[in-house]
Amino acid sequence: MLPMFDDDDHEGFEDGELKADLERFEKHLKGEFIGFLDSDRWEAMIDHFLISGQYAKALKCVNEALTQFSYNTTLRLRKAQASSAIGNLKEAIHILTELEREGIAGMEVLLTKASVFSQLKDTKNAIRYFKDALAAAAPEDQDEIYLDLAMEYQNAGEVQRAINVLREAIQQNPSNEGAIYELAFCYDQQGDFQASVQCYSDFIDNNPYSFTAWYNLGNAYAKNEDLEKAAWAYDYCLLINDGFGPAYFNLGHTHLTLEKYTSAINNFEKCMELDGDDPLALSYIGECYEQLGKLDKAKEFYKKSLELAPMLPDAWLGLGIVEDLEGRTREGIVLIQKAAELDPENASIYHVLAGAYEKLEDDENALQNYQLALDLEPSDEDCLLNYIELLSIASIQEAFDFLEKFENDNDNRIAGVLKVSLLWKLGRSEESLSLFKKCLTEDRETALQIFDLDPSLKNVQEFLILGDQ
């Protein structure tokens, strides 16, 4: 816990006596006699060492000062702070407890003790002393203590309490950027991305030129899957600071997802102009060229990516897909398998691998990889559709039985619609129509995909009537 004081607390020392005293102390460390100094001059030196991170020197300085002013409470507090900074937490607690017993329990003592308990991972006592420090603090100091208290609640896994405290901090100081970011992080932990968006938006209302706030607003929109607004926020970030590489990277990725491939390439290249070559950016550029049908350029960038990061699964996957697109599916499978080895928890890699095996009519390996993909990402609608289509070739009943069990254990919006089609193909027309009606009630847009999944149903009057209702 660093000392809390205003910039003018040691006014007059920095350019004059402080510099001379620091030189004098350095000579003392080499064996020269330092003599008597006023306590405020000692404090100025100690604070200088603490703030500049020279904790061992701060401790030596405070120990020397205490030989002249052994009962000075500020010096004793500084010793506790220096001790905690170098990891001597028991000594720090001992000093702080002594100060408390003597009735010296001001805000800085309480805050320092809270900080030491935090270092000791004693969250309960840290919270207790942060609350006490908050009660003793002047209004202008409270928002930072709220932030410390919120961090302890997060450490304790009490995210909602952290949110409540951070709201207090922001109410106290609407410009506390640290509190804003922590509050948004808490909302992220709860999966409440819309609240995170609102949090950054409120901050921007008061701080419209904070490029980092616009950047984080873009990230929040992206997590909320509102990609157009994410791109809008990143653009504002770059209007304020056109030298901020991460915003170009995220804008590039957003445009890639929005299928704006040329713009995505431009943004990734701008990011690398500012921050140097990045293997993931190079791989994403490769993906953009792949989507644009420029396969030679795609391979060029995937290979550049792997030169920088040979273990990057995205680039191996991209190379494998290009090989497949160029008609060398077997060679592509080898590369895609390499990606799977490097990132075995990535469902999309197994999905691509399954499609490649299916192209080779290796149904056994295709089904196995579709299953692996669904085990990792059961909500993937395209993967479930591909798997059921392949299963149905061998046995519609087997495909239906799988869906029955799958739907009981997982949430996938397309599962019910696929069952409608399979029930119809099995001759269970009443059950199929009844289920279709239910699907329309629950999610009409998804239910109407039945006519794309099974075009033959466009000729069935009962389905058309239900779809038009």
MARDREN-829605 format. One record per residue: residue in three letters; z, x, y of N, C-alpha, C in turn. Coordinates in steps of 0.2 Angstrom, whole numbers. Each point is the difference from the previous one (the first is absolute). Example, Ala and Ser with C-alpha at 12.3 -4.5 7.8 and 13.67 -1.06 7.14 Angstrom:
> ALA  39  66  -28  0  -4  6  0  4  6
> SER  -4  -2  5  1  4  6  3  -4  5
***
This chain:
> MET  0  4  -6  0  -4  6  0  4  6
> LEU  -5  0  4  -1  4  6  4  -3  6
> PRO  3  5  4  4  -3  6  -4  -5  4
> MET  3  -5  3  -4  -5  4  2  2  7
> PHE  -4  2  4  1  0  7  -7  0  4
> ASP  1  -2  6  -6  0  5  -2  7  2
> ASP  -7  0  2  -3  6  2  4  4  5
> ASP  4  -4  4  3  3  6  7  2  -2
> ASP  3  -1  -6  7  2  -2  1  7  2
> HIS  -5  4  -1  1  7  1  -4  3  6
> GLU  -1  -4  5  -4  1  5  2  7  4
> GLY  -5  4  1  2  6  3  0  6  -5
> PHE  1  -1  -6  1  5  -5  -7  3  -3
> GLU  -4  -5  -1  -6  2  -4  -4  6  3
> ASP  -1  0  7  -4  5  3  4  6  3
> GLY  7  -1  0  4  5  3  5  3  -5
> GLU  6  -3  0  6  3  -4  -2  -1  -8
> LEU  -3  -5  -2  -1  -1  -7  -4  5  -3
> LYS  -5  2  4  -4  6  -3  4  6  0
> ALA  4  2  5  4  6  0  5  -1  -6
> ASP  3  -6  0  5  0  -5  -2  0  -7
> LEU  -6  -2  -2  -4  1  -6  -1  7  -2
> GLU  -2  4  5  -1  7  -1  6  3  -1
> ARG  6  -2  4  6  3  -1  3  -1  -7
> PHE  -1  -6  -3  2  -2  -7  -4  4  -5
> GLU  -6  1  1  -4  4  -5  2  7  0
> LYS  2  3  5  3  6  0  7  0  -3
> HIS  4  -5  1  6  -1  -4  -1  0  -7
> LEU  -5  -3  -3  -1  0  -7  -2  6  -3
> LYS  -2  5  5  -1  7  -2  6  4  1
> GLY  5  -2  2  6  4  0  3  0  7
> GLU  -3  -2  5  3  1  7  5  -5  2
> PHE  5  1  4  5  -4  2  -3  -5  5
> ILE  2  -7  -1  -3  -5  4  4  -2  6
> GLY  6  0  -1  5  -1  5  1  -8  1
> PHE  3  -2  5  2  -7  1  -6  -4  4
> LEU  -1  -6  -3  -5  -4  3  3  -7  1
> ASP  -2  -4  5  2  -7  1  -2  -4  -6
> SER  4  -5  -1  -2  -4  -6  -7  -4  0
> ASP  -2  -2  7  -6  -3  0  -6  5  -1
> ARG  1  6  1  -5  5  -1  -1  1  -8
> TRP  6  0  -3  0  0  -8  -4  -6  -2
> GLU  2  -6  2  -4  -6  -2  -7  0  1
> ALA  -2  3  6  -7  0  1  -4  5  -5
> MET  3  5  -2  -3  5  -5  0  -4  -7
> ILE  5  -3  -2  1  -3  -6  -5  -5  -1
> ASP  -1  -5  6  -5  -5  0  -7  3  -1
> HIS  -1  5  4  -7  3  -1  -1  2  -7
> PHE  4  3  -3  -1  3  -7  -1  -6  -5
> LEU  4  -6  1  0  -6  -4  -7  -3  1
> ILE  -2  -1  6  -6  -4  1  -6  4  -2
> SER  0  7  0  -5  4  -2  0  2  -7
> GLY  5  -3  -4  0  1  -7  3  6  -2
> GLN  3  4  4  3  6  -2  7  -1  -2
> TYR  1  -3  -5  7  -3  -2  5  5  -2
> ALA  -2  6  -3  4  5  -2  3  3  7
> LYS  -4  1  4  2  3  7  4  -5  4
> ALA  -1  -6  -1  4  -5  3  7  0  -2
> LEU  1  1  -7  6  1  -3  4  6  2
> LYS  -4  6  0  4  6  3  2  -1  7
> CYS  -4  -3  4  1  -1  7  6  -4  1
> VAL  1  -6  -4  5  -4  1  7  3  -3
> ASN  -1  4  -5  6  3  -3  3  5  6
> GLU  -4  3  3  2  5  5  3  -4  6
> ALA  -3  -5  2  2  -4  5  7  -3  -1
> LEU  1  -2  -6  7  -3  -2  5  5  0
> THR  -1  7  0  5  5  1  3  0  7
> GLN  -4  -3  4  2  0  7  2  -7  2
> PHE  -2  -5  -3  1  -7  1  2  -4  -6
> SER  5  2  -4  1  -3  -7  1  -7  0
> TYR  2  -4  5  2  -7  0  -6  -4  3
> ASN  -5  3  2  -5  -3  4  -4  -5  -5
> THR  0  -7  1  -2  -4  -4  -8  0  -1
> THR  -3  1  5  -8  0  0  -2  6  -4
> LEU  4  6  1  -2  6  -4  1  -1  -8
> ARG  6  -4  -1  1  -1  -7  -5  -5  -3
> LEU  -2  -5  4  -5  -5  -2  -7  4  -2
> ARG  -1  5  5  -6  4  -1  0  4  -7
> LYS  6  2  -1  1  4  -6  -2  -4  -6
> ALA  3  -7  0  -2  -4  -6  -7  -1  0
> GLN  -3  -1  6  -8  -1  -1  -3  6  -2
> ALA  2  6  2  -4  6  -3  2  1  -7
> SER  6  -2  -2  2  1  -7  -5  -5  -5
> SER  0  -6  3  -4  -5  -4  -8  2  0
> ALA  -2  3  5  -7  2  0  -2  6  -5
> ILE  5  4  -1  -1  5  -5  2  -2  -7
> GLY  2  -6  -1  2  -2  -6  7  0  -2
> ASN  5  2  4  7  1  -1  3  -7  2
> LEU  -1  -5  -5  2  -7  2  7  -1  0
> LYS  3  3  -5  8  -1  -1  3  3  6
> GLU  -2  5  3  3  3  6  -1  -5  6
> ALA  -6  -2  0  -2  -5  6  5  -6  -1
> ILE  0  -3  -6  5  -6  -1  7  1  2
> HIS  2  6  -2  7  2  2  1  0  7
> ILE  -4  4  4  1  0  7  -1  -7  4
> LEU  -4  -4  -3  -1  -7  3  6  -4  -1
> THR  3  1  -6  6  -4  -2  5  2  4
> GLU  1  6  2  6  3  4  -1  -3  7
> LEU  -6  0  3  -1  -3  6  2  -8  0
> GLU  -2  -3  -5  2  -7  0  7  -1  0
> ARG  4  4  -4  7  -1  -1  3  2  7
> GLU  -3  4  4  3  1  7  -2  -5  5
> GLY  -3  -5  -3  -2  -6  5  -7  1  4
> ILE  -3  6  -3  -7  1  4  -5  -3  -5
> ALA  -2  -6  2  -5  -3  -5  -6  -3  5
> GLY  -2  4  4  -6  -3  4  -6  -1  -3
> MET  -5  -3  3  -7  -1  -3  -3  6  -4
> GLU  1  6  3  -4  6  -3  4  2  -6
> VAL  7  0  0  3  1  -6  -1  -4  -6
> LEU  0  -7  2  -2  -5  -5  -7  1  -3
> LEU  -5  1  5  -7  1  -2  -1  6  -5
> THR  4  6  2  -1  6  -4  3  -1  -7
> LYS  6  -4  0  3  -1  -7  -5  -4  -4
> ALA  -3  -5  3  -5  -5  -3  -5  5  -3
> SER  -3  4  4  -5  4  -2  2  5  -6
> VAL  6  2  0  2  5  -5  0  -4  -7
> PHE  3  -6  1  1  -5  -6  -7  -1  -3
> SER  -5  -1  5  -7  -1  -2  -3  6  -4
> GLN  2  6  2  -2  6  -3  3  0  -7
> LEU  6  -2  -1  4  0  -6  -3  -6  -5
> LYS  -4  -4  3  -3  -6  -4  5  -5  -1
> ASP  6  0  4  5  -5  0  -2  -6  5
> THR  -4  -4  -3  -3  -5  5  5  -5  2
> LYS  5  -2  -4  5  -4  2  3  2  7
> ASN  3  6  -1  3  3  6  -4  2  6
> ALA  -6  2  -2  -5  1  6  -1  -7  4
> ILE  -1  -5  -4  -1  -7  4  6  -2  4
> ARG  6  2  -3  6  -2  3  0  4  7
> TYR  -1  6  0  1  4  6  -6  -1  5
> PHE  -6  -1  -3  -5  -2  5  1  -6  4
> LYS  3  -5  -4  3  -6  4  5  1  5
> ASP  5  4  -2  5  2  5  -3  4  6
> ALA  -5  4  -1  -3  4  5  -4  -5  5
> LEU  -3  -5  -3  -4  -5  3  5  -4  5
> ALA  6  -2  -2  5  -3  4  2  4  6
> ALA  0  7  -1  3  4  5  -5  3  4
> ALA  -7  -2  -1  -5  3  4  -2  -4  6
> ALA  -2  4  5  -3  -4  6  -6  -3  -2
> PRO  -2  -6  4  -6  -3  -2  -6  4  -1
> GLU  -1  5  4  -6  4  0  -1  4  -6
> ASP  6  1  -4  0  4  -6  -1  -4  -6
> GLN  1  -6  1  1  -4  -6  -6  -1  -5
> ASP  -6  0  3  -6  -1  -4  -2  5  -5
> GLU  2  6  2  -1  6  -5  5  0  -5
> ILE  6  -3  1  5  0  -5  -2  -6  -5
> TYR  -2  -6  3  -3  -5  -4  -5  3  -5
> LEU  -4  4  2  -5  3  -4  3  4  -6
> ASP  5  4  2  4  4  -5  3  -5  -5
> LEU  3  -5  2  3  -5  -4  -5  -3  -5
> ALA  -6  -2  3  -5  -3  -4  -2  4  -6
> MET  -1  7  2  -2  5  -5  5  0  -6
> GLU  7  -1  2  5  0  -6  -1  -6  -4
> TYR  -1  -6  3  -1  -6  -3  -6  1  -5
> GLN  -6  3  2  -5  1  -4  2  5  -6
> ASN  4  5  1  2  4  -5  4  -4  -5
> ALA  3  -5  2  4  -4  -4  -4  -5  -4
> GLY  -6  -1  2  -5  -5  -3  1  -7  3
> GLU  4  0  6  1  -6  3  -5  -1  6
> VAL  -6  -2  -2  -6  0  5  1  -5  5
> GLN  2  -6  -2  1  -6  5  5  2  5
> ARG  5  3  -2  5  2  5  -3  6  5
> ALA  -4  4  -3  -3  5  4  -5  -3  5
> ILE  -3  -5  -2  -4  -4  5  4  -3  5
> ASN  5  -3  -1  4  -4  5  3  5  5
> VAL  2  6  -2  2  5  4  -5  3  5
> LEU  -6  1  -3  -6  3  4  -2  -5  5
> ARG  0  -7  -2  -1  -5  5  5  1  6
> GLU  6  1  -1  5  1  5  -2  6  4
> ALA  -2  6  -3  -2  6  4  -6  -2  4
> ILE  -5  -3  -2  -6  -2  4  2  -5  6
> GLN  5  -4  -2  2  -5  6  3  4  5
> GLN  4  6  -2  3  4  5  -5  4  4
> ASN  -5  3  -4  -5  4  3  -7  -2  -3
> PRO  -4  -4  3  -6  -2  -2  -5  6  -1
> SER  1  5  3  -4  6  0  2  5  -6
> ASN  5  -1  -4  2  4  -5  -5  1  -6
> GLU  -4  4  1  -6  1  -5  3  1  -7
> GLY  5  4  -1  3  2  -6  2  -6  -4
> ALA  3  -5  4  3  -6  -3  -6  -5  -2
> ILE  -5  0  4  -6  -4  -1  -3  2  -7
> TYR  -1  7  -1  -3  2  -6  4  -1  -6
> GLU  7  1  1  4  -1  -6  1  -8  -2
> LEU  -1  -4  6  0  -7  -2  -6  -2  -4
> ALA  -6  3  3  -6  -2  -4  0  3  -7
> PHE  3  6  -1  1  3  -7  4  -5  -4
> CYS  5  -3  3  5  -4  -4  -4  -7  -2
> TYR  -4  -2  4  -5  -6  -1  -5  2  -6
> ASP  -2  6  1  -5  2  -6  4  0  -6
> GLN  6  3  -1  4  0  -6  1  -7  -3
> GLN  0  -5  5  1  -7  -2  -7  -3  -2
> GLY  -5  3  1  -7  -3  -1  -2  -5  6
> ASP  4  0  5  -2  -4  6  -4  3  5
> PHE  -6  1  -2  -5  4  5  -1  -4  6
> GLN  0  -7  0  -1  -3  6  5  1  5
> ALA  6  1  -2  6  1  4  -1  7  3
> SER  -2  5  -4  -2  7  2  -5  0  6
> VAL  -5  -4  -1  -5  -1  5  3  -3  7
> GLN  4  -5  -1  3  -3  6  5  5  3
> CYS  3  4  -3  5  6  2  -4  4  5
> TYR  -6  3  -3  -4  5  4  -3  -4  6
> SER  -2  -6  -1  -3  -3  6  5  -2  5
> ASP  6  -1  -1  5  -1  5  1  6  4
> PHE  0  6  -4  2  6  3  -6  2  5
> ILE  -6  -1  -2  -6  1  4  0  -4  6
> ASP  2  -6  0  1  -4  6  3  3  5
> ASN  5  4  -1  4  4  4  -2  7  1
> ASN  -4  3  -5  -2  7  1  -8  0  -2
> PRO  -4  -3  4  -7  -1  -2  -4  7  -1
> TYR  3  6  2  -4  6  0  3  5  -6
> SER  4  -3  -4  3  4  -6  -5  0  -5
> PHE  -4  5  -1  -5  1  -5  3  0  -7
> THR  6  2  -1  3  0  -7  2  -7  -1
> ALA  2  -4  4  1  -7  -1  -6  -4  -2
> TRP  -6  1  3  -6  -3  -2  -2  3  -6
> TYR  1  6  -2  -2  3  -7  4  -4  -5
> ASN  6  0  1  5  -4  -5  -2  -7  0
> LEU  -2  -3  5  -2  -7  0  -6  -1  -5
> GLY  -5  5  1  -6  0  -4  2  1  -8
> ASN  5  4  -1  3  1  -7  3  -7  -2
> ALA  4  -3  4  3  -6  -2  -6  -6  -1
> TYR  -5  0  4  -5  -5  -2  -4  2  -6
> ALA  -1  6  -1  -3  2  -7  4  -2  -6
> LYS  7  1  1  4  -2  -6  0  -8  -1
> ASN  -1  -3  6  0  -8  0  -8  -2  -2
> GLU  -4  5  -2  -7  -2  -2  -4  -3  6
> ASP  2  1  6  -4  -2  6  -4  6  2
> LEU  -5  1  -3  -4  7  2  -3  0  6
> GLU  -3  -6  2  -3  0  7  5  1  6
> LYS  6  -2  -1  5  1  5  2  7  0
> ALA  1  3  -7  2  7  -1  -5  4  4
> ALA  -7  -1  -1  -5  4  4  1  0  7
> TRP  1  -6  3  2  -2  7  5  4  2
> ALA  6  1  -3  6  3  2  -2  8  0
> TYR  -3  2  -6  -2  7  0  -4  2  6
> ASP  -5  -4  2  -4  1  6  4  1  6
> TYR  5  -4  1  4  0  6  4  7  0
> CYS  2  2  -6  4  6  -1  -4  6  3
> LEU  -7  0  -2  -4  5  2  -3  0  7
> LEU  0  -6  3  -1  -1  7  5  4  4
> ILE  6  -1  -2  6  3  3  0  8  -1
> ASN  -1  2  -7  0  7  -2  -5  1  -5
> ASP  -6  3  3  -6  1  -4  0  6  -4
> GLY  6  3  0  1  6  -4  5  0  -6
> PHE  1  -7  -2  5  -1  -5  -4  -1  -6
> GLY  0  5  -4  -4  0  -7  2  -5  -5
> PRO  7  -2  -1  1  -5  -5  -3  -7  2
> ALA  0  -1  6  -3  -7  2  -8  0  -2
> TYR  -3  6  1  -7  0  -3  -1  -1  -7
> PHE  5  3  -4  0  0  -7  1  -7  -2
> ASN  5  -4  3  2  -6  -3  -6  -5  3
> LEU  -3  1  6  -5  -4  2  -6  0  -5
> GLY  -1  7  -2  -6  1  -5  1  -4  -6
> HIS  6  0  -3  2  -3  -6  -1  -8  1
> THR  2  -2  5  0  -7  2  -7  -2  0
> HIS  -5  4  3  -7  -2  0  -3  1  -6
> LEU  2  4  -4  -2  1  -7  1  -6  -4
> THR  6  -3  0  2  -6  -3  -4  -6  2
> LEU  -1  0  7  -4  -5  3  -8  0  -1
> GLU  -2  6  -4  -7  1  -2  -4  2  6
> LYS  4  3  5  -4  3  6  0  7  -1
> TYR  -5  2  -4  0  7  -3  -2  5  5
> THR  -5  -1  4  -2  5  5  6  2  5
> SER  3  -6  3  6  1  4  5  4  -3
> ALA  2  -2  -7  5  3  -3  -1  8  -1
> ILE  -7  2  -1  -1  7  -1  1  3  7
> ASN  -2  -3  5  1  3  7  7  1  2
> ASN  5  -4  -2  7  0  1  3  6  -4
> PHE  -2  0  -7  3  5  -4  -2  7  3
> GLU  -7  1  2  -2  6  3  4  2  6
> LYS  1  -5  4  4  2  6  7  2  -1
> CYS  3  -3  -5  7  2  -3  0  7  -2
> MET  -5  2  -3  -1  7  -3  -1  5  6
> GLU  -4  -2  5  -1  4  6  6  2  3
> LEU  5  -5  0  6  1  3  5  4  -4
> ASP  1  -2  -6  5  2  -5  -2  5  -6
> GLY  -7  1  0  -2  5  -5  -2  -5  -6
> ASP  -4  4  -5  -2  -4  -6  5  -3  -4
> ASP  -1  -6  -2  5  -3  -4  -3  -3  -6
> PRO  2  2  -6  -3  -2  -7  -1  -7  0
> LEU  5  -4  2  0  -8  -1  -5  -2  5
> ALA  -1  2  6  -5  -2  4  -7  1  -2
> LEU  -1  6  -3  -6  2  -3  -2  -4  -6
> SER  5  -2  -4  -1  -4  -5  -2  -7  2
> TYR  3  -3  5  -2  -6  3  -7  0  3
> ILE  -2  5  3  -6  1  3  -5  -1  -6
> GLY  1  4  -5  -4  -1  -6  -1  -7  -3
> GLU  6  -4  0  0  -7  -2  -5  -4  5
> CYS  1  2  7  -5  -4  4  -7  1  -1
> TYR  -2  7  -1  -7  1  -2  -2  -3  -7
> GLU  5  0  -4  -1  -4  -7  -2  -7  1
> GLN  4  -3  5  -1  -7  1  -7  -1  4
> LEU  -2  5  4  -6  -1  4  -6  2  -5
> GLY  1  2  -6  -5  2  -5  -3  7  1
> LYS  4  4  4  -3  7  1  5  4  -5
> LEU  -3  0  -6  4  3  -5  1  7  0
> ASP  -5  4  2  0  7  1  5  2  5
> LYS  0  -4  6  5  2  5  7  -2  -3
> ALA  1  -5  -4  6  -2  -3  3  6  -4
> LYS  -4  2  -4  2  6  -5  2  6  4
> GLU  -4  1  5  1  6  5  7  0  2
> PHE  2  -6  3  7  -1  3  6  0  -5
> TYR  -2  -3  -6  5  0  -5  2  7  -3
> LYS  -6  4  0  1  7  -2  4  4  5
> LYS  -1  -1  6  3  3  6  8  -2  -1
> SER  1  -6  -1  7  -2  -1  3  4  -5
> LEU  -3  0  -6  3  4  -6  1  7  1
> GLU  -4  3  5  1  7  1  6  1  4
> LEU  2  -5  4  7  1  3  6  -3  -4
> ALA  -2  -5  -4  6  -2  -4  -3  -2  -7
> PRO  0  5  -5  -3  -1  -6  3  -5  -5
> MET  6  -3  2  4  -5  -4  0  -6  4
> LEU  -5  -2  4  0  -6  4  -4  -5  -5
> PRO  4  -5  -2  -4  -5  -5  -5  -4  4
> ASP  1  -2  6  -6  -4  4  -6  4  -1
> ALA  -1  6  1  -6  4  0  -3  0  -7
> TRP  4  1  -5  -2  0  -7  -3  -7  -2
> LEU  3  -5  3  -2  -7  -2  -7  -1  4
> GLY  0  2  6  -6  -1  4  -6  4  -4
> LEU  1  6  -2  -5  4  -3  -2  -4  -7
> GLY  4  -2  -3  -1  -4  -6  -4  -6  1
> ILE  1  -4  5  -3  -6  2  -8  2  2
> VAL  0  5  3  -7  2  2  -4  2  -6
> GLU  3  4  -4  -4  2  -7  -2  -7  -3
> ASP  4  -5  0  -1  -6  -4  -6  -3  4
> LEU  0  -1  7  -5  -3  3  -7  3  0
> GLU  1  7  -2  -7  4  -1  -2  -1  -7
> GLY  3  -4  -4  -2  0  -7  3  4  -5
> ARG  5  4  2  3  5  -4  7  -3  -2
> THR  1  -5  -3  6  -4  -1  5  4  -4
> ARG  -3  3  -6  5  4  -4  3  6  4
> GLU  -4  4  4  3  5  4  5  -3  5
> GLY  -2  -6  3  5  -3  5  6  -2  -3
> ILE  0  -2  -6  6  -2  -4  5  6  0
> VAL  -3  6  -2  4  6  0  4  2  6
> LEU  -4  -1  6  3  1  7  6  -6  1
> ILE  -2  -6  -1  5  -5  1  6  1  -4
> GLN  -1  2  -6  6  1  -4  5  6  3
> LYS  -4  5  3  4  5  3  4  -3  6
> ALA  -3  -5  4  4  -3  5  6  -4  -3
> ALA  -1  -3  -6  5  -4  -3  6  5  -2
> GLU  -2  6  -3  5  4  -2  5  3  6
> LEU  -4  0  6  4  2  6  4  -5  3
> ASP  -2  -6  -1  3  -6  3  1  -6  -5
> PRO  4  1  -5  1  -4  -5  2  -7  1
> GLU  3  -1  6  3  -7  2  -5  -4  5
> ASN  -6  3  0  -5  -3  5  -4  -5  -4
> ALA  1  -7  1  -4  -5  -4  -7  0  1
> SER  -2  2  6  -7  -1  2  -4  5  -4
> ILE  2  6  -2  -3  5  -3  -2  -3  -7
> TYR  5  -3  -4  -1  -3  -6  -5  -5  0
> HIS  0  -4  5  -5  -5  1  -7  2  1
> VAL  -1  6  4  -7  3  0  -2  3  -7
> LEU  5  3  -3  -1  3  -7  -2  -5  -5
> ALA  3  -6  1  -2  -6  -5  -7  -2  1
> GLY  -2  0  7  -7  -3  1  -5  5  -2
> ALA  2  7  0  -5  5  -2  -1  -1  -8
> TYR  6  0  -3  -1  -1  -8  -3  -7  -2
> GLU  1  -5  4  -4  -6  -1  -8  1  1
> LYS  -1  4  5  -8  1  1  -3  4  -6
> LEU  5  4  -4  -3  3  -6  1  -4  -6
> GLU  2  -6  1  1  -5  -5  6  3  -5
> ASP  4  4  2  6  2  -3  6  -5  1
> ASP  -1  -6  -3  5  -5  2  7  1  -2
> GLU  2  4  -5  6  2  -2  4  4  6
> ASN  -3  5  2  3  4  6  0  -4  6
> ALA  -5  -4  1  -1  -4  6  6  -5  0
> LEU  2  -4  -5  5  -4  0  7  3  1
> GLN  0  6  -4  7  4  1  1  2  7
> ASN  -5  2  4  1  2  7  1  -6  4
> TYR  -3  -6  -1  1  -6  4  8  -1  -1
> GLN  2  0  -6  7  -2  -1  5  5  3
> LEU  -2  7  0  4  5  4  1  -2  7
> ALA  -6  -2  3  -1  -2  7  5  -6  2
> LEU  -1  -5  -5  4  -6  1  8  1  -1
> ASP  1  4  -4  8  2  -1  2  3  6
> LEU  -4  4  4  3  3  6  -1  -4  6
> GLU  -5  -5  0  -1  -4  6  -3  -7  -2
> PRO  5  -4  -3  -1  -6  -3  -3  -5  5
> SER  0  1  7  -2  -5  5  -8  2  2
> ASP  -3  5  -3  -7  1  1  -4  -5  -3
> GLU  -3  -4  4  -4  -6  -2  -7  3  -3
> ASP  -3  5  3  -6  2  -3  0  3  -7
> CYS  6  4  0  1  3  -7  1  -5  -5
> LEU  4  -5  1  2  -6  -5  -7  -3  -1
> LEU  -4  -2  5  -6  -3  -2  -5  4  -4
> ASN  0  7  1  -4  4  -4  2  0  -7
> TYR  7  1  -1  3  0  -6  -2  -6  -4
> ILE  1  -6  3  -1  -7  -4  -7  -1  -2
> GLU  -4  2  5  -8  0  -2  -1  4  -6
> LEU  2  6  0  -1  4  -6  3  -2  -6
> LEU  7  -3  0  3  -3  -6  -4  -6  -2
> SER  -2  -4  4  -4  -6  -1  -6  1  -5
> ILE  -3  6  1  -6  1  -4  1  0  -7
> ALA  6  3  -2  2  0  -7  4  -6  -2
> SER  4  -3  4  4  -6  -2  2  -4  7
> ILE  -2  -6  1  2  -4  5  8  -2  -1
> GLN  1  -1  -6  7  -2  -2  5  6  2
> GLU  -2  6  -2  4  6  1  1  1  7
> ALA  -5  -1  4  0  1  7  5  -5  3
> PHE  0  -7  -2  4  -5  2  7  2  -2
> ASP  1  2  -6  7  1  -2  3  6  4
> PHE  -4  5  2  3  5  4  2  -2  7
> LEU  -5  -5  3  2  -2  6  6  -4  0
> GLU  1  -4  -5  7  -4  -1  6  4  1
> LYS  0  5  -4  6  5  0  0  4  7
> PHE  -6  2  2  0  4  6  3  -4  6
> GLU  -2  -6  1  2  -4  5  7  -2  0
> ASN  3  0  -6  7  -1  0  4  6  3
> ASP  -3  6  -1  4  6  2  -2  3  7
> ASN  -6  -3  3  -2  4  6  -3  -6  5
> ASP  -1  3  6  -3  -4  5  -6  2  2
> ASN  -6  -4  -2  -6  2  2  -4  -6  2
> ARG  -2  -1  6  -3  -6  2  -6  -3  -4
> ILE  -4  5  -2  -6  -2  -4  1  -3  -7
> ALA  6  2  -3  2  -2  -7  -1  -7  -2
> GLY  2  -4  4  0  -8  -1  -7  -2  0
> VAL  -4  3  5  -7  -2  0  -4  2  -6
> LEU  1  6  -2  -3  3  -6  2  -5  -6
> LYS  6  -2  0  2  -4  -6  -4  -7  0
> VAL  -2  -2  6  -4  -7  1  -6  1  -4
> SER  -3  6  2  -7  2  -3  0  0  -8
> LEU  5  4  -2  1  1  -7  2  -7  -4
> LEU  4  -4  3  1  -6  -3  -6  -4  -1
> TRP  -4  0  5  -6  -4  0  -5  3  -6
> LYS  0  6  0  -5  3  -5  3  -1  -7
> LEU  7  -1  -1  3  -1  -6  -1  -8  -2
> GLY  -3  -4  4  0  -7  -1  6  -4  2
> ARG  4  3  3  6  -4  2  -1  -2  7
> SER  -4  -5  1  -3  -2  7  6  -3  4
> GLU  4  -5  -3  5  -3  4  5  5  3
> GLU  2  4  -5  5  5  3  -3  5  5
> SER  -7  1  -1  -3  4  5  0  -3  7
> LEU  -2  -7  0  -1  -3  6  7  -1  4
> SER  5  -2  -5  7  -1  3  3  7  3
> LEU  -2  5  -3  3  7  3  -4  1  6
> PHE  -7  -1  0  -4  1  6  3  -4  6
> LYS  2  -6  -1  3  -4  5  7  3  3
> LYS  4  2  -5  6  4  2  -2  6  4
> CYS  -4  4  -2  -2  6  4  -3  -2  7
> LEU  -3  -5  1  -3  -2  6  6  -2  5
> THR  5  -3  -3  6  -2  4  4  6  2
> GLU  1  5  -4  4  6  1  -4  5  5
> ASP  -6  1  -1  -4  5  3  -8  -2  0
> ARG  -2  -4  5  -6  -3  -1  -6  5  1
> GLU  1  5  4  -5  5  1  -1  4  -6
> THR  5  2  -3  0  4  -7  -3  -4  -5
> ALA  2  -7  -1  -2  -4  -5  -8  -1  1
> LEU  -3  0  6  -7  -2  0  -4  6  -2
> GLN  3  6  -1  -3  6  -3  -3  -2  -7
> ILE  2  -5  -3  -2  -2  -7  -7  0  0
> PHE  -4  -2  5  -7  -1  0  -4  6  0
> ASP  4  5  3  -3  7  0  1  4  -7
> LEU  6  -2  -2  2  4  -7  -4  -4  -6
> ASP  -1  -6  1  -3  -3  -6  -6  -5  3
> PRO  -6  2  2  -5  -4  4  -2  -6  -4
> SER  1  0  -7  -2  -6  -4  4  -6  2
> LEU  6  1  3  4  -6  2  -3  -3  6
> LYS  -4  3  4  -4  -4  5  -4  -6  -2
> ASN  -1  0  -6  -4  -5  -3  5  -6  -4
> VAL  6  1  1  5  -4  -3  2  -5  6
> GLN  -1  -6  -1  1  -5  6  8  0  1
> GLU  4  0  -5  7  -1  1  3  6  4
> PHE  -3  6  -1  3  5  4  -3  0  7
> LEU  -6  -2  1  -3  -1  7  4  -5  4
> ILE  2  -6  -3  4  -5  3  7  2  2
> LEU  3  4  -5  7  2  2  -1  6  6
> GLY  -5  4  0  -1  5  5  -1  -3  6
> ASP  -4  -6  1  -1  -3  6  5  -4  3
> GLN  5  -1  -4  6  -4  3  4  3  5
***
